[in-house]
Amino acid sequence: MPTVVNFVQPPSAAFSFQATLDGNAYTVSVPWNLYGQRYYVLVSTLSGTLVVALPRISGTTANPLNLVAGYFTNSTLWWNDQNQQFTVTP
């Protein structure tokens, strides 16, 4: 069953949440990059080891774009710009 996470940007910190990807817990952080003028998605282990960093790219409900394709075998993580939500499937 998919987990939906609403994006709510805190005023002075990066938005973050925990997600289970391929059976393990990870921290997903979404900082704003001032130079690039966009959000990035950082997936790290709970101990802080960076697994993947990429720009937040939008998919749609009809055409989701898996942000972690190639990094995780079974799980997906996608961003829906229209709904301002992340969707995670185990």
SULUR-V972331 format. One record per residue. PSI is psi as a letter, one per 30 degrees, with the letter a starting at -180 (* if undefined). OMEGA is omega in radians with two decimals (none if undefined). D_CENTER is the distance of its C-alpha to the mean C-alpha in Angstrom with 2 decimals. Layout:
BEGIN
<<PSI,OMEGA,D_CENTER> <PSI,OMEGA,D_CENTER>>
END
This chain:
BEGIN
<<k,-3.13,16.85> <k,3.02,13.39> <k,3.14,11.68> <k,-3.12,10.83> <j,3.10,9.32> <k,3.14,11.03> <j,3.08,9.92> <j,-3.07,12.93> <j,3.05,13.31> <l,-3.07,15.75> <f,-3.03,18.78> <g,-3.13,18.88> <l,3.08,15.70> <k,3.02,12.02> <k,3.10,9.93> <l,3.08,8.51> <l,3.08,8.47> <k,3.13,9.48> <k,3.04,8.55> <j,-3.13,11.25> <k,-3.09,10.80> <h,3.05,14.28> <f,3.13,15.98> <l,-3.14,14.77> <k,3.12,12.91> <l,3.01,10.17> <k,3.07,8.89> <j,-3.12,5.39> <k,-3.08,6.96> <i,3.14,6.96> <l,3.02,10.61> <k,3.10,13.02> <j,-3.08,15.02> <e,-3.12,18.57> <e,-3.13,20.04> <f,-3.12,17.61> <h,3.11,17.46> <l,3.05,13.81> <l,3.05,10.35> <l,3.10,8.48> <k,3.11,5.17> <k,3.10,6.95> <k,-3.09,6.93> <l,2.99,10.42> <l,3.13,13.09> <f,3.10,14.59> <f,3.05,17.37> <g,3.13,15.33> <k,-3.12,15.52> <k,3.12,12.91> <e,-3.12,11.84> <k,3.05,9.95> <k,-3.12,9.49> <l,3.09,9.20> <k,3.10,9.61> <j,-3.11,7.51> <k,-3.04,9.68> <k,2.92,10.70> <a,3.08,12.16> <l,3.10,14.59> <e,-3.13,15.64> <e,-3.10,18.35> <i,3.14,16.47> <k,3.12,12.83> <j,-3.09,11.26> <j,-3.10,9.53> <f,-3.09,7.14> <g,3.10,8.23> <k,-3.12,11.78> <f,3.11,14.35> <e,3.12,12.60> <k,-3.02,12.64> <e,-3.00,15.65> <f,-3.04,15.26> <l,3.06,11.72> <l,3.05,9.37> <j,3.10,5.81> <l,-3.10,6.58> <k,3.07,6.90> <j,-3.09,10.50> <e,-3.11,12.15> <e,-3.12,15.30> <f,-3.07,14.18> <h,-3.09,11.62> <k,2.91,9.41> <k,3.05,6.27> <k,-3.14,8.12> <k,3.00,8.12> <k,-3.11,11.45> <*,none,13.24>>
END
